[in-house]
Amino acid sequence: MSKLTLNEEAARRRTFAIIAHPDAGKTTLTEHILLSGGAIRAAGAVRARGENRRTQSDWMKIEKERGISVSASVMTFEHTPADGVARMFNLLDTPGHEDFSEDTYRTLTAADCAIMVLDAAKGIEPQTLKLFEVCRLRDIPIITFINKLDREALDPLELLDEIASKLQLDPAPVWWPAQSGNRLRGMVEMGTGRFQPYARKVPGAVEDAGHPPALPLSEAAQYFEPGEQEELMEAAELVTGGYPAFDRQSFLEGHMTPVLWGSALRHFGINELLAAIGEWAPAPKVMPARKEAPPETRNAPAPVELSIQPGSDEVTGFVFKVQANMDPNHRDRIAMFRMASGKFQRGMKLKVQNTGKSLSVNAPIMFFASDRELAEDAFAGDVIGIPNHGVLRVGDSLSESGMIRFAGLPNFAPEILQRVRVKDPLKAKHLKKALDGLAEEGVTQLFRPEIGADFIVGAVGQLQFEVMADRLGEEYGLEVIFEHSPYAEARWIDGDKADVEDFMGKYRGQMARDIDQAPVFLAKSSWETGYVTERFPKVAFTKTKERG
């Protein structure tokens, strides 16, 4: 049992997401943060069992085969950094591929801070820019980690200028690298002059000896070729004069990003990054919400806007992700619940605000990617898994009173629409159930046309269809075929009941329902979307829909 107050427990939580363009080294960095935090024994190896070189955060079969992350995962670990304060870290690993940007967006709603990983040889890439915009929209402070220093890199000043010009953030270098690639000597801490030497891995060696301990730069001559030490001292002096010193308040307000350097693969700069997260990342924030009775409550009072303090007594939070079949043997379905306040204890009853349903949480889970253990208690900032059979959905708000409603999470209109059918017609019923499950998770979106028995599946990119086909085969034993559909765009429709019904009557053949039974117009071209928007000005055709 914790002897700390609710505010003290919340203050020691750090819930952060890692964002990056594909191949910037995000999953490798995740592994090495877990290694530094003492959560795993060897990066890239599943703890104490079987196959070597399997990452902890990529647990789906397709992720292991392709070496990419296609689903957000959560990992919780306790660690005491150099400052001696034991903290609880909740690490949210996100897919880097743009086809999974919706999953990443939803995951960022649960994070208080983001680690932006840049490839030292490539700088800011298109997907990094998109994810950064999401962080900016949600006022999430960003720590920048420039990875892959063990390879030839761009000029460090060029990378800082790119952060300043493309992201409109003030970069504050906390460390400064001494060269890169084969000439990498280490890095120096700005302000203190502490030098962390870098040691290359000995070719053919099984064990990695690690890097020498840090020491003052003035005493580190043995790690440099002639002239290099003086060059690094001059560079550090130039950077100190040319860039602002790190200011935590400016960072928390989203104006500044501290910049750290390293090589995730060589476990270089990882301890420094973990210390920075512990010291600078914000504790769980105050969250805006509404006090609102569940729908269909008789004589319900008017909704009231309020702020949920992390130290409040009532347990509150929201579901930002649903993951099915993490354990294929048990056909499980787990809702990832981000706590906003209170002290959760196993066996508690929570109520779903938008349905009024009550839920006994007897087997809550603390995540370690696909590994898990029972959570006896949890506090604001923690992410716990709630096993359920269809009661919880993405965007649901839960609380002890059932009266607290957080802002819903958005669904975005898909960019590709395809028809899906199962090869074995006798399994059509199973297909509907499987598609419903994947749509619940947000892997893809499912639309059922009002006329006909087709399933229309919507996605942001082609990779989503490949993941979907793989999971339908692997988890449900269904062989499916995706076919071209006559539709190019999907738009949710809204407006006065009479106006909506008038439109639906005229376009019955192109109307569908989504998983929430909301009406959706399936347009055959973007021109048609523009045409109906002009012709029916009283009907709203929207690209996003709030869930929850």
C-alpha positions as CSV (number, residue, x, y, z in Angstrom):
1,M,0.0,0.0,0.0
2,S,1.3,3.5,-0.9
3,K,1.9,5.9,2.0
4,L,2.0,8.8,-0.4
5,T,-0.9,11.2,-0.9
6,L,-2.8,11.2,-4.2
7,N,-1.0,14.4,-5.3
8,E,2.4,12.9,-4.4
9,E,1.6,9.7,-6.3
10,A,0.5,11.7,-9.4
11,A,3.6,13.9,-9.2
12,R,5.9,11.0,-9.6
13,R,4.2,9.7,-12.8
14,R,5.7,10.4,-16.2
15,T,3.4,9.4,-19.1
16,F,5.1,10.0,-22.4
17,A,4.9,8.9,-26.1
18,I,7.7,8.4,-28.6
19,I,7.0,9.8,-32.0
20,A,9.1,9.5,-35.2
21,H,9.2,9.0,-38.9
22,P,9.5,5.3,-39.8
23,D,13.1,4.0,-39.5
24,A,14.3,6.9,-37.3
25,G,15.0,4.2,-34.6
26,K,12.0,4.7,-32.5
27,T,11.4,1.1,-31.5
28,T,15.1,0.5,-30.8
29,L,15.1,3.6,-28.6
30,T,12.0,2.2,-26.8
31,E,13.9,-1.0,-26.1
32,H,16.9,0.8,-24.7
33,I,14.8,3.1,-22.5
34,L,13.3,-0.1,-21.0
35,L,16.8,-1.5,-20.6
36,S,18.0,1.6,-18.9
37,G,14.9,1.7,-16.7
38,G,15.7,-1.9,-15.6
39,A,12.5,-3.2,-17.1
40,I,14.1,-5.7,-19.5
41,R,17.4,-7.6,-19.3
42,A,18.5,-7.2,-22.9
43,A,17.2,-4.9,-25.6
44,G,15.6,-6.8,-28.4
45,A,15.3,-10.0,-26.4
46,V,12.0,-11.3,-25.0
47,R,12.6,-11.7,-21.2
48,A,13.6,-15.1,-20.0
49,R,12.0,-17.0,-22.9
50,G,12.7,-18.3,-26.4
51,E,13.7,-16.5,-29.6
52,N,16.4,-13.9,-29.3
53,R,16.2,-10.5,-31.1
54,R,12.5,-10.0,-30.7
55,T,11.5,-6.6,-29.4
56,Q,9.3,-6.1,-26.4
57,S,7.1,-3.3,-27.9
58,D,6.5,-5.0,-31.3
59,W,4.5,-8.1,-30.3
60,M,2.2,-8.8,-33.2
61,K,3.2,-11.4,-35.7
62,I,3.3,-8.9,-38.6
63,E,5.4,-6.4,-36.5
64,K,8.0,-9.2,-35.8
65,E,8.1,-10.3,-39.5
66,R,8.4,-6.8,-41.0
67,G,10.3,-5.0,-38.3
68,I,7.8,-2.2,-38.1
69,S,5.3,-0.9,-35.4
70,V,1.7,-1.1,-36.6
71,S,0.0,-0.7,-33.3
72,A,0.5,1.5,-30.3
73,S,1.7,-0.3,-27.2
74,V,2.0,0.6,-23.5
75,M,4.9,-0.2,-21.2
76,T,5.0,0.7,-17.5
77,F,8.1,0.5,-15.3
78,E,9.5,2.1,-12.1
79,H,12.9,3.7,-12.2
80,T,15.1,5.8,-9.9
81,P,17.3,8.2,-12.0
82,A,20.4,9.9,-10.7
83,D,18.4,12.5,-8.7
84,G,17.3,9.7,-6.4
85,V,13.5,10.2,-6.9
86,A,11.7,6.9,-7.7
87,R,9.3,7.6,-10.5
88,M,6.7,5.5,-12.4
89,F,7.2,5.8,-16.2
90,N,4.4,5.0,-18.6
91,L,5.9,4.7,-22.1
92,L,3.5,4.8,-25.1
93,D,5.1,3.4,-28.2
94,T,3.3,4.6,-31.4
95,P,3.4,3.5,-35.0
96,G,5.6,5.7,-37.1
97,H,4.1,4.8,-40.5
98,E,1.6,7.5,-41.7
99,D,-1.0,4.8,-42.5
100,F,-1.5,4.5,-38.7
101,S,-1.6,8.2,-37.9
102,E,-5.1,7.8,-36.3
103,D,-3.9,5.3,-33.8
104,T,-0.9,7.6,-33.0
105,Y,-3.3,10.6,-32.6
106,R,-5.4,8.7,-30.1
107,T,-2.4,7.6,-28.2
108,L,-1.1,11.1,-28.0
109,T,-4.3,12.1,-26.2
110,A,-3.1,9.9,-23.3
111,A,0.4,11.4,-23.2
112,D,1.7,14.4,-21.1
113,C,4.9,14.7,-23.1
114,A,6.4,13.4,-26.4
115,I,9.9,12.3,-27.3
116,M,10.5,13.3,-30.9
117,V,13.2,11.0,-32.4
118,L,15.1,12.4,-35.4
119,D,17.5,10.5,-37.6
120,A,20.8,12.5,-37.4
121,A,21.4,11.9,-41.2
122,K,18.0,13.0,-42.3
123,G,16.7,15.6,-39.9
124,I,12.9,16.4,-39.9
125,E,11.0,14.1,-42.2
126,P,7.3,14.5,-43.4
127,Q,5.7,12.2,-40.9
128,T,7.7,13.9,-38.0
129,L,6.1,17.1,-39.1
130,K,2.6,15.7,-39.1
131,L,3.0,14.2,-35.6
132,F,4.5,17.4,-34.3
133,E,1.4,19.3,-35.5
134,V,-0.7,16.9,-33.5
135,C,1.4,17.6,-30.4
136,R,1.1,21.3,-31.0
137,L,-2.7,21.0,-31.2
138,R,-2.8,19.2,-27.9
139,D,-0.2,21.4,-26.2
140,I,2.2,18.5,-25.6
141,P,5.7,19.6,-24.7
142,I,8.4,17.9,-26.8
143,I,11.9,16.6,-25.9
144,T,14.1,16.0,-29.0
145,F,16.4,13.1,-29.3
146,I,18.7,13.0,-32.3
147,N,19.5,9.4,-33.0
148,K,22.0,7.4,-35.0
149,L,25.1,9.4,-34.1
150,D,27.1,6.2,-34.7
151,R,26.5,6.8,-38.4
152,E,27.6,9.7,-40.6
153,A,25.3,12.6,-39.7
154,L,24.3,16.1,-40.9
155,D,26.0,19.1,-39.3
156,P,24.6,19.5,-35.7
157,L,24.0,23.2,-36.3
158,E,22.1,22.4,-39.5
159,L,19.8,20.1,-37.5
160,L,19.1,22.7,-34.8
161,D,18.3,25.3,-37.5
162,E,15.9,22.9,-39.1
163,I,14.1,22.4,-35.8
164,A,13.9,26.2,-35.4
165,S,12.7,26.9,-38.9
166,K,10.3,24.0,-39.6
167,L,8.8,23.6,-36.1
168,Q,9.0,27.1,-34.9
169,L,10.5,25.8,-31.6
170,D,13.5,27.2,-29.8
171,P,16.1,24.3,-29.7
172,A,18.1,24.3,-26.5
173,P,21.0,21.8,-26.8
174,V,21.6,20.1,-23.5
175,W,24.5,18.0,-24.8
176,W,26.7,18.6,-27.8
177,P,28.2,15.8,-30.0
178,A,31.9,15.4,-30.8
179,Q,31.7,14.3,-34.4
180,S,29.6,11.4,-35.7
181,G,30.0,8.0,-37.4
182,N,33.5,6.4,-37.2
183,R,34.9,9.7,-35.8
184,L,32.3,9.9,-32.9
185,R,34.2,10.6,-29.7
186,G,31.4,11.3,-27.3
187,M,29.4,14.3,-26.2
188,V,29.8,17.2,-23.8
189,E,27.1,18.5,-21.4
190,M,26.4,22.2,-22.0
191,G,27.0,24.4,-18.9
192,T,28.9,21.8,-16.8
193,G,31.6,20.7,-19.3
194,R,31.0,17.0,-18.3
195,F,32.2,14.7,-21.2
196,Q,30.6,11.4,-21.9
197,P,33.0,9.3,-24.0
198,Y,31.8,7.0,-26.7
199,A,33.2,3.5,-27.2
200,R,32.8,1.6,-30.5
201,K,31.7,-2.1,-30.2
202,V,34.6,-4.4,-30.7
203,P,33.9,-6.4,-34.0
204,G,33.0,-10.0,-33.3
205,A,32.5,-9.4,-29.5
206,V,29.3,-11.1,-28.1
207,E,29.1,-8.8,-25.0
208,D,29.0,-5.0,-25.4
209,A,31.4,-3.5,-22.9
210,G,29.5,-0.3,-22.8
211,H,30.9,3.3,-22.7
212,P,33.5,4.7,-20.3
213,P,32.3,6.8,-17.3
214,A,31.8,10.6,-17.8
215,L,34.6,13.0,-16.7
216,P,35.4,16.7,-17.1
217,L,36.1,17.6,-20.8
218,S,39.4,19.2,-19.7
219,E,40.6,15.7,-18.5
220,A,39.4,13.7,-21.5
221,A,42.4,14.1,-23.8
222,Q,42.9,10.4,-24.2
223,Y,39.6,10.0,-26.1
224,F,40.6,12.5,-28.8
225,E,42.9,12.8,-31.8
226,P,45.1,15.9,-31.8
227,G,43.1,19.1,-32.2
228,E,39.7,17.5,-31.7
229,Q,39.4,18.4,-28.0
230,E,40.0,22.1,-28.6
231,E,37.6,22.0,-31.5
232,L,34.8,20.6,-29.3
233,M,35.5,23.2,-26.6
234,E,35.2,26.0,-29.2
235,A,32.0,24.4,-30.6
236,A,30.5,24.2,-27.1
237,E,31.3,27.8,-26.4
238,L,29.8,28.9,-29.8
239,V,26.6,27.0,-29.1
240,T,26.3,28.3,-25.6
241,G,26.5,31.9,-27.0
242,G,24.2,31.2,-30.0
243,Y,21.3,29.2,-28.4
244,P,19.2,29.8,-25.4
245,A,19.8,27.9,-22.2
246,F,17.1,25.3,-21.3
247,D,14.1,26.9,-19.6
248,R,11.7,24.4,-18.2
249,Q,8.7,26.8,-18.1
250,S,9.2,27.7,-21.8
251,F,9.5,23.9,-22.6
252,L,6.2,23.2,-20.7
253,E,4.5,26.0,-22.6
254,G,5.5,24.5,-25.9
255,H,8.0,27.2,-27.0
256,M,11.2,25.3,-26.4
257,T,12.6,21.8,-27.0
258,P,15.6,20.5,-25.1
259,V,17.9,18.6,-27.6
260,L,19.7,15.5,-26.7
261,W,21.9,13.2,-28.8
262,G,22.9,9.6,-28.9
263,S,22.7,6.2,-30.6
264,A,19.9,4.0,-29.4
265,L,21.5,0.9,-31.0
266,R,24.7,1.5,-29.1
267,H,22.9,2.5,-25.9
268,F,24.6,5.8,-26.0
269,G,22.8,8.9,-24.6
270,I,19.9,6.8,-23.3
271,N,20.6,7.3,-19.5
272,E,20.8,11.0,-20.1
273,L,17.4,11.0,-22.0
274,L,15.7,9.0,-19.2
275,A,17.1,11.4,-16.6
276,A,15.7,14.3,-18.7
277,I,12.3,12.7,-18.9
278,G,12.2,12.2,-15.2
279,E,13.4,15.7,-14.3
280,W,11.6,17.8,-17.0
281,A,8.6,16.0,-18.4
282,P,5.4,17.2,-16.7
283,A,3.5,15.2,-14.1
284,P,-0.2,14.4,-15.1
285,K,-2.0,17.6,-16.0
286,V,-5.3,19.1,-15.0
287,M,-7.9,17.9,-17.6
288,P,-10.9,19.7,-18.8
289,A,-14.2,17.7,-18.6
290,R,-17.9,18.1,-18.2
291,K,-20.2,16.9,-15.4
292,E,-23.0,15.4,-17.3
293,A,-25.6,12.7,-16.6
294,P,-25.7,9.6,-18.9
295,P,-28.0,10.0,-21.9
296,E,-31.7,9.2,-21.3
297,T,-31.5,10.2,-17.6
298,R,-34.8,11.7,-16.6
299,N,-34.8,15.2,-15.3
300,A,-31.0,15.4,-15.7
301,P,-29.3,18.6,-14.6
302,A,-27.6,20.8,-17.2
303,P,-24.0,19.8,-18.0
304,V,-21.4,21.7,-16.0
305,E,-17.8,22.4,-17.3
306,L,-15.1,21.5,-14.8
307,S,-11.4,20.7,-14.4
308,I,-10.3,17.4,-13.1
309,Q,-7.3,17.7,-10.7
310,P,-4.9,14.7,-10.7
311,G,-5.1,14.6,-6.9
312,S,-9.0,14.5,-6.8
313,D,-10.5,11.6,-4.8
314,E,-12.8,10.3,-7.5
315,V,-11.3,7.8,-10.0
316,T,-11.8,9.2,-13.5
317,G,-10.3,8.6,-16.9
318,F,-10.9,7.7,-20.5
319,V,-10.4,4.8,-23.0
320,F,-7.9,5.8,-25.7
321,K,-7.4,2.4,-27.3
322,V,-9.0,-1.0,-27.5
323,Q,-6.8,-4.0,-28.4
324,A,-8.3,-7.4,-29.3
325,N,-6.5,-10.7,-29.2
326,M,-3.3,-9.7,-27.4
327,D,-3.5,-13.2,-26.2
328,P,-4.9,-15.2,-29.2
329,N,-5.5,-18.3,-26.9
330,H,-8.2,-16.4,-24.9
331,R,-9.8,-14.1,-27.6
332,D,-9.3,-11.2,-25.1
333,R,-10.4,-7.6,-25.6
334,I,-8.7,-5.0,-23.5
335,A,-9.5,-1.3,-23.2
336,M,-6.5,0.9,-22.4
337,F,-7.7,3.3,-19.7
338,R,-5.7,6.5,-19.0
339,M,-6.4,7.6,-15.5
340,A,-7.0,11.3,-14.9
341,S,-7.5,11.3,-11.1
342,G,-8.0,9.3,-7.9
343,K,-6.7,6.0,-6.6
344,F,-7.9,3.0,-8.5
345,Q,-8.0,-0.3,-6.6
346,R,-8.7,-3.8,-8.0
347,G,-12.3,-4.8,-7.7
348,M,-13.7,-1.3,-8.0
349,K,-16.9,-0.5,-9.8
350,L,-16.7,2.2,-12.5
351,K,-19.5,3.6,-14.7
352,V,-19.4,4.4,-18.4
353,Q,-20.7,8.0,-18.8
354,N,-22.2,7.7,-22.3
355,T,-24.1,4.4,-21.7
356,G,-24.7,4.5,-17.9
357,K,-23.4,0.9,-17.6
358,S,-21.6,-0.2,-14.5
359,L,-18.4,-2.3,-14.7
360,S,-16.7,-4.3,-12.0
361,V,-12.9,-4.1,-12.7
362,N,-11.7,-7.4,-11.1
363,A,-8.7,-8.1,-13.3
364,P,-7.1,-4.8,-14.3
365,I,-3.8,-5.2,-16.1
366,M,-0.5,-3.3,-16.0
367,F,1.0,-3.5,-19.5
368,F,4.4,-4.6,-20.7
369,A,3.6,-4.7,-24.4
370,S,2.0,-8.2,-24.8
371,D,3.2,-9.2,-21.3
372,R,1.0,-8.2,-18.4
373,E,0.4,-8.5,-14.7
374,L,-2.5,-7.7,-12.4
375,A,-2.7,-4.1,-11.2
376,E,-3.6,-3.9,-7.5
377,D,-3.7,-0.1,-7.6
378,A,-3.1,2.8,-10.0
379,F,-3.0,6.6,-9.9
380,A,-3.4,9.6,-12.2
381,G,-1.2,9.3,-15.2
382,D,-1.2,5.5,-15.2
383,V,-2.5,3.4,-18.0
384,I,-4.3,0.2,-17.1
385,G,-6.0,-2.5,-19.2
386,I,-9.6,-3.3,-18.5
387,P,-10.7,-6.7,-20.0
388,N,-14.2,-6.5,-21.3
389,H,-16.5,-8.0,-23.9
390,G,-17.7,-5.1,-26.0
391,V,-18.8,-2.9,-23.1
392,L,-16.0,-0.3,-23.6
393,R,-15.1,1.5,-26.7
394,V,-12.5,4.1,-27.8
395,G,-13.5,7.5,-26.4
396,D,-15.5,6.2,-23.4
397,S,-15.2,8.2,-20.2
398,L,-15.3,6.2,-16.9
399,S,-15.7,7.4,-13.3
400,E,-17.0,6.2,-10.0
401,S,-20.1,8.5,-10.3
402,G,-20.6,7.9,-14.0
403,M,-21.1,11.7,-14.4
404,I,-17.7,12.8,-15.7
405,R,-17.3,13.2,-19.5
406,F,-13.9,13.9,-21.2
407,A,-13.7,15.2,-24.8
408,G,-14.2,12.3,-27.2
409,L,-11.5,11.1,-29.6
410,P,-11.8,11.9,-33.3
411,N,-12.4,9.5,-36.2
412,F,-11.0,10.8,-39.5
413,A,-12.6,10.2,-42.9
414,P,-10.6,7.4,-44.6
415,E,-8.7,8.1,-47.8
416,I,-9.2,4.6,-49.4
417,L,-12.4,2.6,-49.5
418,Q,-12.5,-1.0,-50.5
419,R,-15.0,-3.8,-50.6
420,V,-14.0,-6.9,-48.5
421,R,-15.4,-10.4,-48.9
422,V,-14.4,-13.8,-47.4
423,K,-13.2,-16.6,-49.7
424,D,-15.4,-19.1,-47.9
425,P,-19.1,-17.9,-48.2
426,L,-20.0,-20.0,-45.1
427,K,-17.9,-17.8,-43.0
428,A,-19.6,-14.5,-43.9
429,K,-21.1,-14.3,-40.4
430,H,-17.7,-14.7,-38.8
431,L,-16.4,-11.9,-41.1
432,K,-18.9,-9.4,-39.8
433,K,-17.8,-10.2,-36.2
434,A,-14.1,-9.9,-37.0
435,L,-14.6,-6.6,-39.0
436,D,-16.6,-5.2,-36.1
437,G,-13.8,-6.1,-33.7
438,L,-11.0,-4.5,-35.8
439,A,-13.2,-1.4,-36.4
440,E,-13.7,-1.1,-32.6
441,E,-9.9,-1.0,-32.3
442,G,-9.6,1.6,-35.0
443,V,-7.4,-0.6,-37.2
444,T,-9.8,0.4,-40.1
445,Q,-13.3,1.8,-40.4
446,L,-16.3,-0.3,-41.3
447,F,-19.3,1.0,-43.3
448,R,-22.4,-1.1,-44.0
449,P,-24.3,0.2,-47.1
450,E,-28.1,0.7,-46.5
451,I,-28.7,-1.3,-49.7
452,G,-27.0,-4.7,-50.3
453,A,-24.9,-6.9,-48.1
454,D,-21.4,-5.5,-48.8
455,F,-18.8,-4.6,-46.2
456,I,-17.0,-1.4,-47.2
457,V,-13.7,-0.9,-45.3
458,G,-12.0,2.5,-45.0
459,A,-8.3,3.2,-44.3
460,V,-5.7,5.9,-44.5
461,G,-3.2,3.8,-46.5
462,Q,-2.6,0.5,-48.2
463,L,-0.6,-0.9,-45.3
464,Q,-3.7,-0.9,-43.1
465,F,-5.4,-3.3,-45.5
466,E,-2.3,-5.6,-45.4
467,V,-2.3,-5.6,-41.6
468,M,-6.0,-6.2,-41.6
469,A,-5.8,-9.2,-44.0
470,D,-2.9,-10.6,-41.9
471,R,-4.8,-10.3,-38.6
472,L,-8.1,-11.7,-40.1
473,G,-6.1,-14.7,-41.2
474,E,-3.9,-15.1,-38.0
475,E,-6.5,-14.3,-35.3
476,Y,-9.8,-15.3,-36.9
477,G,-8.8,-17.9,-39.5
478,L,-10.5,-15.9,-42.3
479,E,-9.0,-15.6,-45.8
480,V,-10.3,-12.4,-47.3
481,I,-10.1,-10.6,-50.6
482,F,-10.2,-6.8,-51.0
483,E,-11.8,-5.5,-54.1
484,H,-12.1,-2.0,-55.7
485,S,-15.2,-0.2,-54.5
486,P,-17.1,2.4,-56.5
487,Y,-16.6,5.0,-53.7
488,A,-13.8,7.5,-53.3
489,E,-14.7,9.5,-50.1
490,A,-16.8,9.0,-47.0
491,R,-18.5,11.9,-45.1
492,W,-20.5,11.8,-41.9
493,I,-23.7,13.7,-42.3
494,D,-25.5,15.8,-39.7
495,G,-28.2,18.4,-39.5
496,D,-32.0,18.8,-38.7
497,K,-33.7,15.4,-38.8
498,A,-36.0,16.4,-41.7
499,D,-33.0,17.7,-43.8
500,V,-30.9,14.6,-43.2
501,E,-33.8,12.3,-44.0
502,D,-34.6,14.3,-47.2
503,F,-30.9,13.9,-48.3
504,M,-30.8,10.2,-47.3
505,G,-34.0,9.5,-49.3
506,K,-32.5,11.0,-52.5
507,Y,-29.1,9.2,-52.1
508,R,-30.3,5.9,-50.6
509,G,-28.0,3.9,-52.8
510,Q,-24.9,5.7,-51.5
511,M,-25.8,5.8,-47.8
512,A,-24.1,3.6,-45.2
513,R,-23.9,3.3,-41.4
514,D,-20.6,3.2,-39.4
515,I,-19.9,1.0,-36.4
516,D,-21.9,3.5,-34.2
517,Q,-24.8,3.4,-36.6
518,A,-24.1,7.0,-37.6
519,P,-25.2,7.9,-41.2
520,V,-22.3,8.2,-43.7
521,F,-22.5,9.4,-47.3
522,L,-20.2,7.4,-49.7
523,A,-19.2,9.7,-52.6
524,K,-18.0,8.4,-55.9
525,S,-15.6,11.4,-56.4
526,S,-14.5,14.5,-54.6
527,W,-16.5,16.5,-57.2
528,E,-19.6,14.7,-56.0
529,T,-18.8,15.6,-52.4
530,G,-18.6,19.3,-53.5
531,Y,-21.8,19.0,-55.5
532,V,-24.0,17.6,-52.7
533,T,-22.4,20.1,-50.2
534,E,-23.7,23.0,-52.5
535,R,-27.0,21.4,-53.2
536,F,-27.9,20.6,-49.6
537,P,-26.5,23.6,-47.6
538,K,-28.5,22.6,-44.5
539,V,-26.8,19.2,-44.2
540,A,-23.2,19.1,-42.7
541,F,-20.8,16.8,-44.5
542,T,-17.9,16.3,-42.1
543,K,-14.4,14.7,-42.3
544,T,-14.2,13.9,-38.6
545,K,-16.5,12.4,-36.0
546,E,-16.1,12.5,-32.2
547,R,-16.2,9.1,-30.5
548,G,-17.2,8.8,-26.9
